[in-house]
Amino acid sequence: MAKKANGAGSAFIFIAMVAIFILIAAVNIGILLYPFIVGAAYAYGKFAPKQPDIPDPSDYDNALDRLAILAILKDRDQKVAYRDTLHSRAELENLRATKGSGYSRYDTRRAIASEINKELDFVEQELSDSEQRIYDIRYNRFGMFPDWKKLSHQWIRRKSIGYAAEISLKYFAIILSSLFILKKYAPSWYEAIATPFAYISRYVIFHDDYPFLAAFLVAAGIAGYSAFALGYLHGQRKFLSMIDHALVTRWLSMEENWHPASSYDCFQVYRDPVIEDADDGRFLAADSSTGEHWTDVLGVASDATPDEVKAAYRAIIKSYHSDRVVGLGPKLQAVAEDETKRINLAYEQAKAAKGI
């Protein structure tokens, strides 16, 4: 037991010595190389490339893909209804669902059960194929989107580093010069300010030869690195505000719509939208049968400006312009017409809400 205790104590002492050594090395490196570290950060941000342009999301939307998905969904809804009919028929025939099938198939001791099971197998295979076709369309379209987020984040990060370095250098120079002035003209004040840094400055390698300079650099270095951290956070907010948020909102909405794992809500067509509110003749904010809000259809935030709403409407509606759907089959043209009505209804609701 004594040997184990001695071994544990030795290991603790060793770890503590290593930690102290690393701390002393970090202090010296941070203080001695401060001008080089922050200067390099300043140059890194100063010579950053210009702000990357965020492309118009409507250039990457595709009416043909959207119409194809709508057509598949309409066909899928019919198959789902037929599947429900088969289960209702089985219930009317008093067929017993089998536990091994997860209660989705029926005991085949009756001929009608075999017939229904066969139809269910066929319909569910068709539904699975429909899901796969939709997934493939969305996957391919999503893969064509540019990586605008990565480029924007890189630009914001780089500019923020340069901005933080500029603030840090200013504070470093101010603190350093202020300490020199205080030492010369107000030594009592200098003593009061420099005392907290005296202990740390003892570990700077040239402290014995230049104790005051070591204290100056430690104080100014701490102020400089603190200013760098705060400047970076402020820079993030500053340069983020320079991004076109209306365009970002449209991109995020479109990416969510086209992501293979997203729901199909954005592709649903509503044939019986609410037209007017009987009380005041104004369009309702949402369809009473679906609860779909005009902001979801147009892909804008609820606090979007009238100009942002107009821009979003123009970008979406042009995907279903007659010139783009001409030559398509009558089924897809009908879907495009329904979608156009849905978008126009949402825009009328937006105009009523925004006073456009």
C-alpha positions in Angstrom: 0.0 0.0 0.0 2.9 2.4 0.9 4.5 1.7 -2.5 1.3 2.4 -4.3 0.9 5.7 -2.4 4.5 6.7 -3.1 4.0 5.9 -6.8 0.7 7.9 -7.0 2.4 10.9 -5.3 5.4 10.8 -7.7 3.0 10.7 -10.6 1.1 13.7 -9.3 4.3 15.7 -8.7 5.5 14.9 -12.2 2.2 15.9 -13.8 2.2 19.2 -11.7 5.8 20.0 -12.9 4.9 19.4 -16.5 1.8 21.6 -16.1 3.9 24.4 -14.5 6.5 24.1 -17.3 3.8 24.3 -20.0 2.3 27.3 -18.3 5.7 29.1 -18.0 6.4 28.3 -21.7 3.0 29.6 -22.7 3.5 32.9 -20.9 6.9 33.4 -22.5 5.7 32.5 -26.0 2.6 34.5 -25.7 4.4 37.6 -24.5 7.5 37.4 -26.7 5.7 36.4 -29.8 2.6 38.6 -29.3 3.5 41.1 -32.1 4.1 38.2 -34.5 1.0 36.3 -33.6 -1.4 39.2 -33.7 0.4 40.8 -36.6 0.0 37.6 -38.6 -3.7 37.5 -37.6 -4.1 41.1 -38.8 -2.5 40.3 -42.2 -4.7 37.2 -42.5 -7.8 39.2 -42.2 -6.6 42.3 -43.9 -5.8 40.5 -47.2 -9.0 38.4 -47.1 -10.7 38.0 -50.5 -13.8 40.2 -51.1 -17.1 39.1 -49.7 -18.3 36.1 -51.7 -21.5 36.7 -53.6 -24.5 34.5 -52.6 -26.1 33.3 -55.7 -29.8 33.6 -56.4 -31.5 30.4 -55.2 -34.1 30.6 -57.9 -31.3 29.9 -60.4 -30.8 26.5 -58.8 -34.5 25.6 -58.3 -36.0 23.5 -61.1 -39.6 23.6 -62.1 -39.4 20.3 -64.0 -38.1 18.4 -61.0 -40.6 20.0 -58.7 -43.5 19.1 -61.1 -42.2 15.6 -61.4 -42.3 15.2 -57.6 -45.8 16.7 -57.5 -47.0 14.2 -60.1 -45.4 11.3 -58.2 -47.0 12.5 -54.9 -50.4 12.7 -56.5 -50.0 9.2 -57.8 -48.7 8.1 -54.4 -51.7 9.5 -52.7 -54.0 7.4 -54.9 -52.0 4.3 -54.1 -52.2 5.1 -50.3 -56.0 5.5 -50.7 -56.1 2.1 -52.6 -54.1 0.5 -49.8 -56.5 1.8 -47.2 -59.4 0.5 -49.3 -57.8 -3.0 -49.3 -57.5 -3.0 -45.5 -61.1 -1.8 -45.2 -62.2 -4.6 -47.5 -60.2 -7.1 -45.3 -62.0 -5.8 -42.2 -65.4 -6.1 -43.9 -64.5 -9.7 -44.8 -63.5 -10.3 -41.1 -60.0 -11.4 -42.1 -57.5 -12.0 -39.3 -54.3 -10.0 -39.5 -51.2 -12.1 -38.8 -48.8 -11.1 -36.0 -45.8 -12.2 -38.1 -46.5 -9.6 -40.7 -46.9 -6.8 -38.1 -50.6 -7.1 -38.6 -50.3 -5.8 -42.2 -51.2 -9.0 -43.9 -54.0 -11.5 -43.4 -54.4 -15.2 -42.7 -54.4 -17.0 -46.1 -56.7 -19.8 -45.2 -59.3 -17.9 -47.1 -58.8 -17.2 -50.8 -59.9 -13.6 -50.5 -57.0 -13.1 -48.1 -54.4 -14.3 -50.6 -55.8 -11.9 -53.2 -55.7 -8.9 -50.8 -52.2 -9.8 -49.6 -51.0 -10.0 -53.2 -52.5 -6.6 -54.0 -51.0 -5.1 -50.8 -47.6 -6.4 -51.8 -47.9 -4.8 -55.2 -49.2 -1.5 -53.9 -46.5 -1.2 -51.2 -43.8 -2.0 -53.7 -45.2 0.8 -55.9 -45.1 3.1 -52.9 -41.6 2.2 -52.1 -40.6 2.9 -55.7 -42.3 6.2 -55.5 -40.4 7.1 -52.4 -37.1 6.2 -54.1 -37.9 8.2 -57.2 -38.6 11.3 -55.1 -35.5 10.7 -53.0 -33.3 10.4 -56.2 -34.8 13.6 -57.7 -34.2 15.6 -54.5 -30.8 14.1 -53.9 -29.6 15.0 -57.4 -31.0 18.5 -57.2 -29.6 19.1 -53.7 -26.2 18.0 -54.9 -26.2 20.8 -57.5 -26.5 23.6 -54.9 -23.3 25.6 -54.4 -21.6 25.6 -51.0 -22.4 29.2 -50.3 -22.6 28.7 -46.5 -19.0 27.4 -46.3 -17.6 30.4 -48.4 -19.6 32.9 -46.3 -18.5 31.4 -43.0 -14.9 31.4 -44.1 -15.1 35.0 -45.1 -16.8 36.1 -41.8 -14.2 34.1 -39.8 -11.3 35.5 -41.6 -12.5 39.1 -41.5 -13.4 38.7 -37.8 -9.8 37.5 -37.0 -8.4 40.6 -38.8 -10.8 42.9 -37.0 -10.0 41.3 -33.6 -6.2 41.6 -34.3 -6.6 45.3 -35.1 -8.5 45.9 -31.9 -5.9 43.9 -29.9 -2.9 45.8 -31.3 -4.6 49.1 -30.4 -5.3 48.0 -26.8 -1.8 46.6 -26.5 -0.2 49.9 -27.6 -2.5 51.9 -25.4 -1.8 49.8 -22.3 1.9 49.6 -22.9 2.3 53.4 -23.5 0.1 54.2 -20.5 2.2 52.1 -18.2 5.4 53.8 -19.3 3.8 57.2 -18.8 2.5 56.2 -15.3 5.9 54.9 -14.3 7.5 58.1 -15.2 5.0 60.6 -14.0 2.8 58.8 -11.4 4.9 56.0 -9.9 2.5 55.3 -7.1 -0.3 54.7 -9.6 2.0 52.5 -11.6 2.9 50.4 -8.5 -0.8 49.9 -7.7 -1.6 48.8 -11.3 1.6 46.7 -12.0 1.6 44.8 -8.7 -1.0 42.1 -9.8 1.2 41.4 -12.8 4.5 41.3 -10.9 4.1 37.6 -9.9 3.4 36.4 -13.5 6.2 38.6 -14.9 8.7 36.8 -12.7 8.5 33.8 -15.1 9.4 35.9 -18.2 12.9 34.8 -19.2 14.3 38.4 -19.2 12.6 39.4 -15.9 15.9 39.5 -13.9 17.5 41.9 -16.4 14.4 44.0 -17.2 11.8 43.6 -14.5 9.8 46.6 -15.4 9.7 45.8 -19.1 8.6 42.2 -18.2 5.7 43.6 -16.1 4.8 46.0 -18.9 4.6 43.3 -21.5 2.6 40.9 -19.3 0.0 43.6 -18.5 -0.2 44.8 -22.1 -0.2 41.2 -23.4 -3.1 40.2 -21.2 -5.1 43.2 -22.3 -4.2 42.5 -25.9 -5.3 38.9 -25.9 -8.5 39.8 -24.0 -9.3 42.5 -26.5 -8.6 39.9 -29.3 -11.2 37.5 -27.9 -13.9 40.2 -27.5 -13.0 41.8 -30.8 -13.5 38.4 -32.6 -17.0 38.1 -31.1 -17.9 41.6 -32.1 -16.4 41.0 -35.6 -18.6 37.9 -36.0 -21.7 40.0 -35.4 -20.4 42.9 -37.5 -19.6 40.9 -40.6 -22.6 38.6 -40.3 -24.8 41.7 -40.5 -23.3 42.4 -43.9 -24.8 39.2 -45.3 -28.0 39.5 -47.3 -30.4 37.9 -44.8 -33.3 37.8 -47.2 -31.3 35.8 -49.7 -30.0 33.5 -46.9 -33.6 32.9 -45.7 -34.6 31.9 -49.3 -31.6 29.6 -49.6 -32.3 27.9 -46.2 -36.0 27.4 -47.2 -35.1 26.0 -50.6 -32.4 23.7 -49.1 -34.9 22.4 -46.6 -37.4 21.7 -49.3 -34.9 19.8 -51.5 -33.1 18.0 -48.8 -33.7 14.2 -49.4 -34.6 13.7 -45.7 -37.2 16.5 -45.5 -40.9 16.0 -45.5 -43.1 16.5 -48.6 -45.1 19.4 -47.3 -43.5 21.9 -49.6 -44.5 19.9 -52.6 -48.2 19.4 -51.7 -50.8 21.0 -54.0 -54.0 22.3 -52.5 -56.8 22.5 -55.0 -59.4 24.2 -52.7 -57.6 27.2 -51.1 -59.4 29.7 -49.0 -60.1 32.7 -51.1 -61.5 35.5 -48.9 -62.5 36.2 -45.4 -66.2 36.8 -45.4 -66.0 39.5 -42.8 -63.6 42.1 -44.4 -62.8 40.7 -47.9 -59.1 40.3 -47.0 -57.2 37.1 -47.7 -56.6 34.9 -44.8 -53.1 34.5 -43.4 -53.3 30.7 -43.8 -55.4 28.0 -45.6 -58.0 26.8 -43.1 -57.7 23.2 -44.4 -54.0 22.9 -44.4 -52.7 25.5 -41.9 -50.1 26.5 -44.5 -48.9 30.1 -44.0 -47.9 32.4 -46.8 -44.4 32.7 -45.3 -43.9 29.0 -45.8 -45.0 29.1 -49.4 -42.9 32.1 -50.3 -40.0 31.1 -48.2 -39.6 34.3 -46.3 -39.6 35.3 -42.6 -42.7 36.7 -41.0 -40.8 40.1 -40.5 -39.7 40.3 -44.1 -40.0 43.7 -45.7 -42.4 44.3 -48.6 -39.5 44.4 -51.1 -38.2 41.0 -49.8 -41.7 39.5 -50.2 -42.0 40.8 -53.7 -38.5 39.5 -54.6 -39.3 36.1 -53.2 -42.6 35.9 -55.1 -41.0 36.8 -58.4 -38.3 34.3 -57.9 -40.7 31.4 -57.1 -43.4 32.2 -59.6 -41.1 32.4 -62.6 -40.3 28.7 -62.1 -43.9 27.9 -63.2 -44.1 30.4 -66.0 -45.9 29.1 -69.1 -42.6 29.3 -71.1 -41.0 26.8 -68.7 -43.8 24.2 -68.7 -44.7 24.4 -72.3 -44.2 21.1 -74.0 -44.8 19.1 -70.8 -47.5 16.5 -70.7 -51.0 17.6 -69.7 -50.6 16.0 -66.2 -47.5 18.1 -65.4 -49.1 21.2 -66.8 -52.1 20.7 -64.6 -49.8 20.3 -61.6 -48.0 23.5 -62.6 -51.3 25.4 -62.8 -52.3 24.2 -59.3 -48.9 25.3 -57.9 -49.2 28.7 -59.6 -52.6 29.2 -58.0 -51.1 28.2 -54.6 -48.2 30.7 -54.9 -50.5 33.5 -56.1 -52.8 32.9 -53.2 -49.9 33.1 -50.8 -48.8 36.3 -52.4 -52.3 37.8 -52.0 -52.2 36.9 -48.4 -48.8 38.5 -48.0 -49.9 41.7 -49.7 -52.8 41.9 -47.3 -50.6 41.2 -44.3 -47.8 43.7 -45.4 -50.0 46.3 -46.9 -48.4 45.9 -50.3 
